[in-house]
Amino acid sequence: MSRLDQTFSTKLHQAFSEKFNFKTILALAIFGMIILTFVFSGMVAGKGGNHLGAGVAATVNGEIISLKQFQDQENRISAYYSQMLGGQFENLIQKKQLQMEALNQLVDNSVAAQSAETEKIFATDSNVRVAIQEMPYFKKDGVFQSDLYKGILAQNGMTPGEFEKSMRQQISIQKVRDLFEASTLVTSLEKTVDADLKQSKLNLYYLKISPELFTSQQITEAAVNAELVKPEFKTKVSDYIKNHGSEFGTPEEVKASHILIKADEKNADEVKKAEAKAKDILKQVKAGGDFAALAKKFSDDPGSKEKGGDLGFFAKDRMVPEFANAAFALNKGQVSDLVKSPFGIHIIKLIDKKAAVTKNEAQANLMAGRKVLAEQKTLETAKQIEGHIAKNSDAKSTEELVNKMNLKLKETGLFEISTESVPSIGSPAAFKAALELSKEKPVAKTLVKDGDAQYLLILKEMTKVPTSDAKAEEKRGEMMDKQKSFSQYQYWLENHKKSFTINRNPEIITN
């Protein structure tokens, strides 16, 4: 698959998967939630079957990816893109896409690590020990401190065994990638073609047509109120609020721990035995038994068992209804009676609650009304410009139309064709359209669609700049080698994935 055909999600995945060698692994900094610099962090909690418990995000050939791993991964990616893209983050990738990307990365890491083991590629105990001992956050005065190491892990809800298993996985994956890098070289012909492309540069005018183009200053409160009296508009606003609830507040969340006694709800005998066992455990809890210790001893949920049943904070729609309804009905510190769900019998302890935060009706209507009006203006603007460029291919009349609409063209600045990306846009479709522009036909014949945005492209300048920077060319060649080895690694990974049994928990993805 060419880079032009890659989806945005694939490019995001690739951005996280750039090569790092063993020395880089030694330098991985750990802080807060143990955020590793790169996303090879598929910490394995244990083994299990295809049955996904309440704390399980996915299984890969029976290997568990816990809900906590998934949430940590989601937070890492969210933080990365928020920092990289700033205010544009929310417009570029929706919550659901981000969650799917997080889960896919964890699944890929598990597939890669298991495949490496099958092919006898291992991280030795020495590899793991050296990697951990060289991490600066575990050192004091330049010397590794075992107590400091255990303390930082404990503060972040991890055991040394879990963290070391995570490091073992990361190192084995990197060993595979190092093998591909050592055996993959870009030919001199490929480098010559790339050098020729590198000398070719374009400069474009562009207009991003999206709801964000129409700011709150352009859509006044009075304009929204004038539309809200119309039944059709009011219905659209109500639908928007219903479908984008998270924009108008945050739902109530609870933090809970549970003990699961697994049982097939279709097997009456199995359910009866599970209930009897759960009743005995509940008696121990009510008699003052340590809930976390009992969860570690008896729970059948591999994703939370080793953490004393801790599931962290979750909204009501993140769990199956039977479990969620029971958990949200509890008071802080309260333990439920037996709760039956498709997974078996639960005993739930509520640890904490976060109240929902919502805007009042007037605020919500104003916010949603602006969004709906912005979407309408976006469609009207796109339709008008599309109609014009279908009949006119000259830049002057197109620029005049944009000015008449009180909109402003932006400029990409000169960029190399070899980057296969248009600055400030990034869409493969935009790059493909840019290659079709010429002095004779400087205006893209259609608007380029990318998510909820459409782009008008106009060629401003095309030039060829020869380069004689030997160091830059050498660096470029190294990057091409890296990209080619990454493609080979991806091919290897996808081939192995075909033979794996992968089960994803659909409940964890925001609808």
Secondary structure by P-SEA (a helix, b strand, c coil): cccccccaaaaaaaaacccccaaaaaacccccccccccccccccccccccccccccccccccccccaaaaaaaaaaaaaaaaaaccccccccccaaaaaaaaaaaaaaaaaaaaaaaaacccccaaaaaaaaaacccccccccccaaaaaaaaaaacccaaaaaaaaaaaaaaaaaaaaaaaaccccaaaaaaaaaaaabbbbbbbbbbcccccccccccaaaaaaacccaaaaaaaaaaaaaccccccccbbbbbcccccccccccaaaaaaaaaaaaaaaaaaaacccaaaaaaccccccccccccccccccccccccaaaaaaaaacccccccccccccccbbbbbbcbbbbbbbbcaaaaaaaaaaaaaaaaaaaaaaaaaaaaaaccccaaaaaaaaaaacbbbbbccccccccccccccccaaaaaaaaacccccccccbbbbcccbbbbbbbcccbbbbbccaaaaaaaaaaaaaaaaaaaaaaaaaaaaaacccccccccccc
